[in-house]
Amino acid sequence: MTAAAAEAAFDAAAIGTAIQRRIGVKTSRDEPLARFTTMRVGGPADLFATVHNVHELRAIVRFARSREIPLTLLGRGSDVVIADAGIRGLVVQNRAEGSRIDEAGARYTAESGVPMARAATETQKAGLSGLEFGLAIPGTVGGAVWANAGAHENDVAAVVDSADVLLGDGSEARLPAADLGLTYRDSRFKAEPADVVLGATFRLETADAATIAGRLDEIRKWRREHQPLGIPSAGSAFRNPPGDSAGRLIDEAGLKGFRVGGAAISEKHANFIVNDQKGTAADVRAVLDRARDEVSRRFGVELVPEIQFLGDWGSAG
């Protein structure tokens, strides 16, 4: 069955009932998705569910695959912009947030729905260093592995030991870091979207908890001074091009403050698009397209979006 045929055959009521009966996960129909994203835009999901542990995550992914149901996984909703028309099929919010610390082995293991900021503070309290940069990552462990997220001169590739993965063929594997295909803001999971990160283990270093706390305070201070916190955004709009900064190029193009509707390029950091006046997804995309086109025209640099655009962008609005 093609994806189009699967969408046409999608019966949200029947599928929702089956999920609740077979997996024990509640579902809702036509669920507005804007509140589940950091940009606060986006239309409804045909069917929506939240999973709270890896068992539920594994079961609902297998259920959707067995029935060829269009499936979108959502973590904390950062680095994504959902179309105003919403997302067809089933949207699953991942709140699998189990974690454990092996202080003796300097390892931290987390399910894929654990927020990276929580991973940073949990490991700090245990006297384990290496995940401090996670405080600046608004997403989850699963999303961070998927994107090889990074900040403050560190990234997932530098500290991840392995990832537990539900593969496209239905089997599970614990993949070592070398098999994750981690490069700058990229991984094997972007090329293999059927593979789902269930969790990850990080190899860290022991350090004084107070010293680590001081580093976290420095990151908090830097973010307050340099990023538009407290305003809806999706985080960095573009990857940094080799040897340069996307924010610098957008700033040099004179685009700080450029606005379409309720979305604008931040005056504080040019690589952030903010939704400061109840903007739409279309507004956000128009601002991003303008920044990309203007940087290309002026400097010959093709910026690559870090934001993922999800959902039905073919519909009006």
ZANUVEX-931590 format. One record per residue (C-alpha): residue number from 1; residue in three letters; x, y, z. Coordinates in nm, 2 decimals, decimal comma. Layout:
pt num->NUM&residuo->ala&u->X&v->Y&w->Z
...
//
This chain:
pt num->1&residuo->met&u->0,00&v->0,00&w->0,00
pt num->2&residuo->thr&u->0,13&v->0,34&w->-0,09
pt num->3&residuo->ala&u->0,15&v->0,62&w->0,17
pt num->4&residuo->ala&u->-0,13&v->0,81&w->-0,01
pt num->5&residuo->ala&u->-0,35&v->0,49&w->0,00
pt num->6&residuo->ala&u->-0,27&v->0,44&w->0,37
pt num->7&residuo->glu&u->-0,38&v->0,80&w->0,45
pt num->8&residuo->ala&u->-0,69&v->0,75&w->0,25
pt num->9&residuo->ala&u->-0,78&v->0,44&w->0,44
pt num->10&residuo->phe&u->-0,70&v->0,59&w->0,78
pt num->11&residuo->asp&u->-0,99&v->0,54&w->1,02
pt num->12&residuo->ala&u->-0,90&v->0,75&w->1,33
pt num->13&residuo->ala&u->-1,19&v->0,63&w->1,54
pt num->14&residuo->ala&u->-1,13&v->0,25&w->1,48
pt num->15&residuo->ile&u->-0,75&v->0,28&w->1,51
pt num->16&residuo->gly&u->-0,78&v->0,48&w->1,83
pt num->17&residuo->thr&u->-1,00&v->0,22&w->1,98
pt num->18&residuo->ala&u->-0,76&v->-0,05&w->1,88
pt num->19&residuo->ile&u->-0,46&v->0,13&w->2,03
pt num->20&residuo->gln&u->-0,64&v->0,18&w->2,36
pt num->21&residuo->arg&u->-0,76&v->-0,18&w->2,37
pt num->22&residuo->arg&u->-0,44&v->-0,35&w->2,26
pt num->23&residuo->ile&u->-0,17&v->-0,12&w->2,41
pt num->24&residuo->gly&u->-0,36&v->0,07&w->2,69
pt num->25&residuo->val&u->-0,26&v->0,41&w->2,56
pt num->26&residuo->lys&u->-0,53&v->0,68&w->2,54
pt num->27&residuo->thr&u->-0,58&v->0,86&w->2,20
pt num->28&residuo->ser&u->-0,75&v->1,17&w->2,09
pt num->29&residuo->arg&u->-0,88&v->1,28&w->1,75
pt num->30&residuo->asp&u->-0,81&v->1,61&w->1,57
pt num->31&residuo->glu&u->-0,57&v->1,71&w->1,85
pt num->32&residuo->pro&u->-0,42&v->2,06&w->1,81
pt num->33&residuo->leu&u->-0,04&v->2,02&w->1,79
pt num->34&residuo->ala&u->0,08&v->2,38&w->1,84
pt num->35&residuo->arg&u->0,10&v->2,34&w->2,22
pt num->36&residuo->phe&u->0,33&v->2,04&w->2,18
pt num->37&residuo->thr&u->0,59&v->2,24&w->2,00
pt num->38&residuo->thr&u->0,83&v->2,51&w->2,12
pt num->39&residuo->met&u->0,73&v->2,73&w->1,82
pt num->40&residuo->arg&u->0,37&v->2,71&w->1,92
pt num->41&residuo->val&u->0,23&v->2,67&w->1,56
pt num->42&residuo->gly&u->0,07&v->2,38&w->1,38
pt num->43&residuo->gly&u->-0,27&v->2,23&w->1,30
pt num->44&residuo->pro&u->-0,42&v->1,91&w->1,43
pt num->45&residuo->ala&u->-0,32&v->1,54&w->1,42
pt num->46&residuo->asp&u->-0,58&v->1,30&w->1,28
pt num->47&residuo->leu&u->-0,50&v->1,08&w->1,58
pt num->48&residuo->phe&u->-0,27&v->1,16&w->1,87
pt num->49&residuo->ala&u->-0,13&v->0,96&w->2,16
pt num->50&residuo->thr&u->0,13&v->1,00&w->2,43
pt num->51&residuo->val&u->0,35&v->0,71&w->2,54
pt num->52&residuo->his&u->0,51&v->0,71&w->2,88
pt num->53&residuo->asn&u->0,77&v->0,43&w->2,86
pt num->54&residuo->val&u->0,97&v->0,23&w->2,61
pt num->55&residuo->his&u->0,73&v->-0,06&w->2,63
pt num->56&residuo->glu&u->0,44&v->0,16&w->2,50
pt num->57&residuo->leu&u->0,67&v->0,33&w->2,25
pt num->58&residuo->arg&u->0,78&v->0,00&w->2,11
pt num->59&residuo->ala&u->0,43&v->-0,14&w->2,10
pt num->60&residuo->ile&u->0,27&v->0,16&w->1,93
pt num->61&residuo->val&u->0,54&v->0,18&w->1,66
pt num->62&residuo->arg&u->0,50&v->-0,19&w->1,58
pt num->63&residuo->phe&u->0,12&v->-0,15&w->1,58
pt num->64&residuo->ala&u->0,14&v->0,14&w->1,33
pt num->65&residuo->arg&u->0,39&v->-0,04&w->1,10
pt num->66&residuo->ser&u->0,18&v->-0,36&w->1,10
pt num->67&residuo->arg&u->-0,11&v->-0,17&w->0,97
pt num->68&residuo->glu&u->0,08&v->0,07&w->0,74
pt num->69&residuo->ile&u->-0,05&v->0,37&w->0,94
pt num->70&residuo->pro&u->0,13&v->0,70&w->0,87
pt num->71&residuo->leu&u->0,33&v->0,76&w->1,19
pt num->72&residuo->thr&u->0,50&v->1,08&w->1,32
pt num->73&residuo->leu&u->0,71&v->1,07&w->1,64
pt num->74&residuo->leu&u->0,73&v->1,39&w->1,84
pt num->75&residuo->gly&u->0,96&v->1,46&w->2,14
pt num->76&residuo->arg&u->0,95&v->1,80&w->2,30
pt num->77&residuo->gly&u->0,86&v->1,96&w->1,97
pt num->78&residuo->ser&u->1,18&v->2,17&w->1,94
pt num->79&residuo->asp&u->1,35&v->2,21&w->1,60
pt num->80&residuo->val&u->1,02&v->2,13&w->1,43
pt num->81&residuo->val&u->0,75&v->2,34&w->1,26
pt num->82&residuo->ile&u->0,42&v->2,17&w->1,20
pt num->83&residuo->ala&u->0,21&v->2,28&w->0,91
pt num->84&residuo->asp&u->-0,10&v->2,48&w->0,97
pt num->85&residuo->ala&u->-0,30&v->2,20&w->0,81
pt num->86&residuo->gly&u->-0,16&v->1,96&w->1,07
pt num->87&residuo->ile&u->-0,03&v->1,60&w->1,03
pt num->88&residuo->arg&u->-0,22&v->1,32&w->0,87
pt num->89&residuo->gly&u->-0,22&v->0,98&w->1,04
pt num->90&residuo->leu&u->-0,10&v->0,90&w->1,39
pt num->91&residuo->val&u->0,12&v->1,14&w->1,59
pt num->92&residuo->val&u->0,29&v->0,99&w->1,90
pt num->93&residuo->gln&u->0,44&v->1,21&w->2,16
pt num->94&residuo->asn&u->0,73&v->1,04&w->2,33
pt num->95&residuo->arg&u->0,74&v->1,08&w->2,71
pt num->96&residuo->ala&u->0,94&v->0,77&w->2,79
pt num->97&residuo->glu&u->1,16&v->0,92&w->3,06
pt num->98&residuo->gly&u->1,32&v->0,65&w->3,25
pt num->99&residuo->ser&u->1,69&v->0,69&w->3,34
pt num->100&residuo->arg&u->1,96&v->0,54&w->3,55
pt num->101&residuo->ile&u->2,31&v->0,63&w->3,66
pt num->102&residuo->asp&u->2,61&v->0,40&w->3,69
pt num->103&residuo->glu&u->2,84&v->0,61&w->3,90
pt num->104&residuo->ala&u->3,11&v->0,35&w->3,93
pt num->105&residuo->gly&u->3,12&v->0,30&w->3,55
pt num->106&residuo->ala&u->3,06&v->0,67&w->3,47
pt num->107&residuo->arg&u->2,77&v->0,58&w->3,25
pt num->108&residuo->tyr&u->2,43&v->0,74&w->3,21
pt num->109&residuo->thr&u->2,14&v->0,56&w->3,04
pt num->110&residuo->ala&u->1,82&v->0,73&w->2,94
pt num->111&residuo->glu&u->1,51&v->0,65&w->2,75
pt num->112&residuo->ser&u->1,46&v->0,85&w->2,44
pt num->113&residuo->gly&u->1,19&v->1,08&w->2,59
pt num->114&residuo->val&u->1,42&v->1,22&w->2,86
pt num->115&residuo->pro&u->1,47&v->1,59&w->2,82
pt num->116&residuo->met&u->1,84&v->1,67&w->2,75
pt num->117&residuo->ala&u->1,82&v->1,95&w->3,01
pt num->118&residuo->arg&u->1,72&v->1,69&w->3,27
pt num->119&residuo->ala&u->2,00&v->1,46&w->3,16
pt num->120&residuo->ala&u->2,24&v->1,75&w->3,23
pt num->121&residuo->thr&u->2,12&v->1,81&w->3,58
pt num->122&residuo->glu&u->2,08&v->1,45&w->3,68
pt num->123&residuo->thr&u->2,44&v->1,37&w->3,58
pt num->124&residuo->gln&u->2,57&v->1,69&w->3,75
pt num->125&residuo->lys&u->2,42&v->1,58&w->4,08
pt num->126&residuo->ala&u->2,59&v->1,24&w->4,04
pt num->127&residuo->gly&u->2,93&v->1,40&w->3,98
pt num->128&residuo->leu&u->2,94&v->1,30&w->3,61
pt num->129&residuo->ser&u->3,06&v->1,55&w->3,35
pt num->130&residuo->gly&u->3,01&v->1,55&w->2,98
pt num->131&residuo->leu&u->2,64&v->1,62&w->2,93
pt num->132&residuo->glu&u->2,65&v->1,99&w->3,05
pt num->133&residuo->phe&u->2,58&v->2,10&w->2,69
pt num->134&residuo->gly&u->2,25&v->1,92&w->2,71
pt num->135&residuo->leu&u->2,12&v->2,21&w->2,92
pt num->136&residuo->ala&u->2,11&v->2,42&w->2,60
pt num->137&residuo->ile&u->1,93&v->2,15&w->2,40
pt num->138&residuo->pro&u->1,55&v->2,19&w->2,43
pt num->139&residuo->gly&u->1,47&v->1,85&w->2,30
pt num->140&residuo->thr&u->1,49&v->1,49&w->2,42
pt num->141&residuo->val&u->1,77&v->1,23&w->2,42
pt num->142&residuo->gly&u->1,61&v->1,05&w->2,12
pt num->143&residuo->gly&u->1,60&v->1,37&w->1,92
pt num->144&residuo->ala&u->1,95&v->1,47&w->2,03
pt num->145&residuo->val&u->2,09&v->1,13&w->1,90
pt num->146&residuo->trp&u->1,88&v->1,16&w->1,58
pt num->147&residuo->ala&u->2,03&v->1,50&w->1,51
pt num->148&residuo->asn&u->2,36&v->1,46&w->1,68
pt num->149&residuo->ala&u->2,26&v->1,78&w->1,87
pt num->150&residuo->gly&u->2,53&v->2,00&w->2,01
pt num->151&residuo->ala&u->2,60&v->2,33&w->2,18
pt num->152&residuo->his&u->2,89&v->2,50&w->2,36
pt num->153&residuo->glu&u->3,16&v->2,32&w->2,16
pt num->154&residuo->asn&u->3,03&v->1,97&w->2,24
pt num->155&residuo->asp&u->2,78&v->1,73&w->2,09
pt num->156&residuo->val&u->2,62&v->1,39&w->2,13
pt num->157&residuo->ala&u->2,89&v->1,22&w->1,92
pt num->158&residuo->ala&u->3,15&v->1,31&w->2,18
pt num->159&residuo->val&u->2,98&v->1,13&w->2,47
pt num->160&residuo->val&u->2,74&v->0,87&w->2,34
pt num->161&residuo->asp&u->2,84&v->0,51&w->2,40
pt num->162&residuo->ser&u->2,55&v->0,33&w->2,23
pt num->163&residuo->ala&u->2,19&v->0,36&w->2,14
pt num->164&residuo->asp&u->1,91&v->0,11&w->2,17
pt num->165&residuo->val&u->1,72&v->0,11&w->1,84
pt num->166&residuo->leu&u->1,40&v->-0,04&w->1,71
pt num->167&residuo->leu&u->1,50&v->-0,12&w->1,35
pt num->168&residuo->gly&u->1,28&v->-0,09&w->1,05
pt num->169&residuo->asp&u->1,25&v->-0,47&w->1,02
pt num->170&residuo->gly&u->1,10&v->-0,50&w->1,37
pt num->171&residuo->ser&u->1,41&v->-0,63&w->1,55
pt num->172&residuo->glu&u->1,60&v->-0,44&w->1,82
pt num->173&residuo->ala&u->1,97&v->-0,37&w->1,85
pt num->174&residuo->arg&u->2,21&v->-0,19&w->2,07
pt num->175&residuo->leu&u->2,42&v->0,00&w->1,83
pt num->176&residuo->pro&u->2,77&v->0,12&w->1,93
pt num->177&residuo->ala&u->2,85&v->0,49&w->1,86
pt num->178&residuo->ala&u->3,05&v->0,39&w->1,56
pt num->179&residuo->asp&u->2,74&v->0,26&w->1,39
pt num->180&residuo->leu&u->2,52&v->0,56&w->1,45
pt num->181&residuo->gly&u->2,66&v->0,76&w->1,16
pt num->182&residuo->leu&u->2,71&v->1,07&w->1,37
pt num->183&residuo->thr&u->2,84&v->1,38&w->1,18
pt num->184&residuo->tyr&u->2,76&v->1,75&w->1,22
pt num->185&residuo->arg&u->2,39&v->1,76&w->1,30
pt num->186&residuo->asp&u->2,33&v->1,43&w->1,13
pt num->187&residuo->ser&u->2,30&v->1,06&w->1,19
pt num->188&residuo->arg&u->2,20&v->0,73&w->1,03
pt num->189&residuo->phe&u->1,85&v->0,79&w->1,15
pt num->190&residuo->lys&u->1,79&v->1,07&w->0,91
pt num->191&residuo->ala&u->1,87&v->0,84&w->0,62
pt num->192&residuo->glu&u->1,68&v->0,55&w->0,79
pt num->193&residuo->pro&u->1,36&v->0,70&w->0,92
pt num->194&residuo->ala&u->1,21&v->0,36&w->1,00
pt num->195&residuo->asp&u->1,47&v->0,32&w->1,27
pt num->196&residuo->val&u->1,35&v->0,45&w->1,61
pt num->197&residuo->val&u->1,58&v->0,55&w->1,90
pt num->198&residuo->leu&u->1,45&v->0,38&w->2,22
pt num->199&residuo->gly&u->1,73&v->0,51&w->2,45
pt num->200&residuo->ala&u->2,10&v->0,58&w->2,47
pt num->201&residuo->thr&u->2,39&v->0,53&w->2,71
pt num->202&residuo->phe&u->2,65&v->0,80&w->2,75
pt num->203&residuo->arg&u->3,01&v->0,76&w->2,87
pt num->204&residuo->leu&u->3,10&v->1,04&w->3,11
pt num->205&residuo->glu&u->3,38&v->1,14&w->3,34
pt num->206&residuo->thr&u->3,37&v->1,18&w->3,72
pt num->207&residuo->ala&u->3,41&v->1,53&w->3,84
pt num->208&residuo->asp&u->3,32&v->1,75&w->4,14
pt num->209&residuo->ala&u->2,95&v->1,81&w->4,14
pt num->210&residuo->ala&u->2,99&v->2,18&w->4,25
pt num->211&residuo->thr&u->3,23&v->2,24&w->3,96
pt num->212&residuo->ile&u->2,99&v->2,09&w->3,71
pt num->213&residuo->ala&u->2,71&v->2,31&w->3,86
pt num->214&residuo->gly&u->2,93&v->2,61&w->3,80
pt num->215&residuo->arg&u->2,95&v->2,51&w->3,43
pt num->216&residuo->leu&u->2,58&v->2,48&w->3,41
pt num->217&residuo->asp&u->2,54&v->2,83&w->3,56
pt num->218&residuo->glu&u->2,77&v->2,96&w->3,29
pt num->219&residuo->ile&u->2,56&v->2,80&w->3,02
pt num->220&residuo->arg&u->2,24&v->2,94&w->3,17
pt num->221&residuo->lys&u->2,40&v->3,29&w->3,18
pt num->222&residuo->trp&u->2,52&v->3,27&w->2,82
pt num->223&residuo->arg&u->2,18&v->3,16&w->2,69
pt num->224&residuo->arg&u->2,01&v->3,45&w->2,88
pt num->225&residuo->glu&u->2,25&v->3,70&w->2,72
pt num->226&residuo->his&u->2,26&v->3,56&w->2,37
pt num->227&residuo->gln&u->1,94&v->3,38&w->2,29
pt num->228&residuo->pro&u->1,57&v->3,49&w->2,28
pt num->229&residuo->leu&u->1,45&v->3,28&w->2,57
pt num->230&residuo->gly&u->1,09&v->3,31&w->2,68
pt num->231&residuo->ile&u->0,96&v->3,36&w->2,33
pt num->232&residuo->pro&u->0,83&v->3,07&w->2,11
pt num->233&residuo->ser&u->1,10&v->2,95&w->1,87
pt num->234&residuo->ala&u->1,22&v->2,62&w->1,73
pt num->235&residuo->gly&u->1,59&v->2,68&w->1,83
pt num->236&residuo->ser&u->1,85&v->2,73&w->1,56
pt num->237&residuo->ala&u->1,69&v->2,78&w->1,23
pt num->238&residuo->phe&u->1,99&v->2,67&w->1,02
pt num->239&residuo->arg&u->2,31&v->2,46&w->1,05
pt num->240&residuo->asn&u->2,63&v->2,66&w->1,06
pt num->241&residuo->pro&u->2,81&v->2,64&w->0,73
pt num->242&residuo->pro&u->3,17&v->2,52&w->0,74
pt num->243&residuo->gly&u->3,39&v->2,78&w->0,90
pt num->244&residuo->asp&u->3,12&v->3,04&w->0,95
pt num->245&residuo->ser&u->2,80&v->3,11&w->1,15
pt num->246&residuo->ala&u->2,45&v->3,11&w->1,01
pt num->247&residuo->gly&u->2,36&v->3,39&w->1,25
pt num->248&residuo->arg&u->2,64&v->3,61&w->1,14
pt num->249&residuo->leu&u->2,55&v->3,57&w->0,77
pt num->250&residuo->ile&u->2,18&v->3,65&w->0,84
pt num->251&residuo->asp&u->2,28&v->3,95&w->1,05
pt num->252&residuo->glu&u->2,52&v->4,07&w->0,78
pt num->253&residuo->ala&u->2,24&v->4,04&w->0,53
pt num->254&residuo->gly&u->2,05&v->4,30&w->0,73
pt num->255&residuo->leu&u->1,76&v->4,06&w->0,82
pt num->256&residuo->lys&u->1,74&v->4,10&w->1,20
pt num->257&residuo->gly&u->1,39&v->4,19&w->1,28
pt num->258&residuo->phe&u->1,26&v->4,09&w->0,93
pt num->259&residuo->arg&u->0,90&v->3,98&w->0,98
pt num->260&residuo->val&u->0,62&v->3,80&w->0,80
pt num->261&residuo->gly&u->0,29&v->3,81&w->1,00
pt num->262&residuo->gly&u->0,36&v->3,70&w->1,35
pt num->263&residuo->ala&u->0,70&v->3,54&w->1,29
pt num->264&residuo->ala&u->1,03&v->3,73&w->1,28
pt num->265&residuo->ile&u->1,41&v->3,69&w->1,28
pt num->266&residuo->ser&u->1,52&v->3,76&w->1,64
pt num->267&residuo->glu&u->1,69&v->4,09&w->1,71
pt num->268&residuo->lys&u->1,89&v->3,91&w->1,97
pt num->269&residuo->his&u->2,02&v->3,62&w->1,77
pt num->270&residuo->ala&u->1,98&v->3,61&w->1,39
pt num->271&residuo->asn&u->1,97&v->3,23&w->1,36
pt num->272&residuo->phe&u->1,65&v->3,22&w->1,57
pt num->273&residuo->ile&u->1,31&v->3,27&w->1,42
pt num->274&residuo->val&u->1,06&v->3,38&w->1,69
pt num->275&residuo->asn&u->0,69&v->3,36&w->1,70
pt num->276&residuo->asp&u->0,62&v->3,67&w->1,90
pt num->277&residuo->gln&u->0,28&v->3,78&w->1,76
pt num->278&residuo->lys&u->0,08&v->3,46&w->1,73
pt num->279&residuo->gly&u->0,23&v->3,37&w->1,40
pt num->280&residuo->thr&u->0,14&v->3,08&w->1,18
pt num->281&residuo->ala&u->0,35&v->2,80&w->1,04
pt num->282&residuo->ala&u->0,33&v->2,96&w->0,70
pt num->283&residuo->asp&u->0,47&v->3,28&w->0,85
pt num->284&residuo->val&u->0,77&v->3,09&w->1,00
pt num->285&residuo->arg&u->0,84&v->2,91&w->0,68
pt num->286&residuo->ala&u->0,83&v->3,24&w->0,48
pt num->287&residuo->val&u->1,08&v->3,40&w->0,71
pt num->288&residuo->leu&u->1,31&v->3,10&w->0,69
pt num->289&residuo->asp&u->1,29&v->3,10&w->0,31
pt num->290&residuo->arg&u->1,37&v->3,47&w->0,29
pt num->291&residuo->ala&u->1,67&v->3,43&w->0,51
pt num->292&residuo->arg&u->1,80&v->3,14&w->0,31
pt num->293&residuo->asp&u->1,74&v->3,31&w->-0,02
pt num->294&residuo->glu&u->1,90&v->3,64&w->0,09
pt num->295&residuo->val&u->2,21&v->3,48&w->0,23
pt num->296&residuo->ser&u->2,25&v->3,28&w->-0,10
pt num->297&residuo->arg&u->2,21&v->3,59&w->-0,31
pt num->298&residuo->arg&u->2,45&v->3,81&w->-0,11
pt num->299&residuo->phe&u->2,72&v->3,56&w->-0,01
pt num->300&residuo->gly&u->2,67&v->3,25&w->-0,23
pt num->301&residuo->val&u->2,63&v->3,04&w->0,08
pt num->302&residuo->glu&u->2,34&v->2,78&w->0,08
pt num->303&residuo->leu&u->2,22&v->2,76&w->0,44
pt num->304&residuo->val&u->2,07&v->2,42&w->0,54
pt num->305&residuo->pro&u->1,77&v->2,43&w->0,77
pt num->306&residuo->glu&u->1,81&v->2,27&w->1,11
pt num->307&residuo->ile&u->1,43&v->2,30&w->1,15
pt num->308&residuo->gln&u->1,23&v->2,01&w->1,03
pt num->309&residuo->phe&u->0,90&v->2,09&w->0,86
pt num->310&residuo->leu&u->0,64&v->1,83&w->0,94
pt num->311&residuo->gly&u->0,29&v->1,76&w->0,82
pt num->312&residuo->asp&u->0,07&v->1,86&w->0,54
pt num->313&residuo->trp&u->0,23&v->2,15&w->0,37
pt num->314&residuo->gly&u->0,04&v->2,09&w->0,04
pt num->315&residuo->ser&u->-0,28&v->2,21&w->0,19
pt num->316&residuo->ala&u->-0,38&v->2,58&w->0,20
pt num->317&residuo->gly&u->-0,28&v->2,76&w->0,51
//
